[in-house]
Amino acid sequence: MSDKKIITLLTDFGLKDIYVGTMKGIIAQINPNLKVIDLTHQIPPQNLFAARFCLLNAYPYFSTGTVHLAVVDPGVGSKRRAIAIELPIGFLVGPDNGIFSGVWESFHKENIKVVALTNSKYWRTDKPSKTFHGRDIFAPVAAHIASGVKLENLGEEINLESLVKLPLNNINLTPSGIVGSVQHIDYFGNIITNISSSYVIGKIWSVIVSNDGDLGRGKIISSGNTYADCELGELIAIIGSHGFVEFAVNGGSAEEKLDLKHGDKVEIVW
């Protein structure tokens, strides 16, 4: 069994340009023995919600000690903080803009350490580009962490509660069900909520959605077990492989049919 340390990469860079390859080159310069795994580089440009969701659903499948490097960074070069987070299962490196909130909120706060990446000794250069912190700060820091550098050497410790969170509505129970919100829309146009399957297992349930926020006049979507449990072109609500309630169109796109966006409220009723 290999004992190579792992760095994962998640970005919105695409694969047309050299940005991803350049980051891998920086990592290899620091430690060519590290294993680099691409999660995805097809996050929609600047879509923080998509980055948050994809990272949240990927990290459990990696070994303890993995460094997750995520660069979806519309605030690059601004006053937004560059951070590294140490969790019981590994590390997160990237911008403080909410993309890590889904992961760190799933752990007990007392087991989490966060630093602002202020020690330029571990950057590629002490004069980083204003537009490519992935190359000049985040990739080298991730490589150093994976090579054994302690978090406290990378910069000043900061309060976990000061980190940016994305504005997702909380889960709220109602007399007849539960209200949540859209947290992700995937490549197929499936609309994924922040409502866990644990709320609906064993119940007969359906979903109410409305693109104007008025759930009282919303569209009702029946639930099923698979995408094929309805006619072609029809909407269905199911439990996705990620463990959240989602709704889809058999052979089509729920995103196109419903015109919902991240953060829109949805209601499950039973």
Steps between C-alpha positions, in 0.01 A plus 500: 500500500634844403564750779507798264321803637207619290405847381165543327430788262165670446478813284289689249798532263384252236760311297542729200775709662818417691381603847442150638823363355695793643371429851600136463844611389542711815395206717747270323784750544447495876445126534486274192390207715159644576196347330269757339138407423268723299152524653375733227606810311154552350338693785296771325709819501495671842220274627576474871189291574607232252852493644365466854268214406753305294767521768251405771408184311853402396706526819358191680646274231864588569744368757585686819762767442386593149544868410203640306608798291205699364529813287172660399596852579309799357659718772861415407733793565250674728498511880339157524716271715707206382456218752591146596276287721604191696224246565514161671503338153732731309544855372329765287696770316358791301313830524275596792184550297267226625607208281628307804202566728311185405796285608609668821143541629473120511770475771511599866644851516749420774674255262566759229795736460514787248784727393526795266779431250720798588845334503636560150785254567260229386372685190655473156598866527456779754356711216213280383292576193181696569307257279652153562528416868440137404849488355683739732344429841256209518684232298834549680332513841307179427823330393677610817216376721496164321878487553465541876510874570288585806206736466636742760804564279284627215355809666286643776227291662153646449158436653296234326184704551648783295507290182262587217187286462282489190141619545308173496167497683487287813286189524167586665243244611132578437182325624475311170860469384826693468630808318852514359672648196683427176870439570623373160401446138704230333619441143176322410282782631395301809412739784644388833363631828663526842237265646648169613338170410465429874196730508300306239602136532192291580258780404280567198615844395507758224676830432355849448710746298445853374739729315335812649541382861127451561479134595126538558457528124783263412527193281464159666748227401431141601775280641642174368805276530668546160506751216296253292208488746315756289428556130763651271502877539325490838635628834579269791649543848744234625784441744827549312825307550623791714225437757297816435154549352526603135257545215557414140336457161502154347709548186522876548604787727316615811706820490356593162147402597483675837737798471618470860830630634728439798338597829139481376265348756339159454253320722451129560155395614365165613 
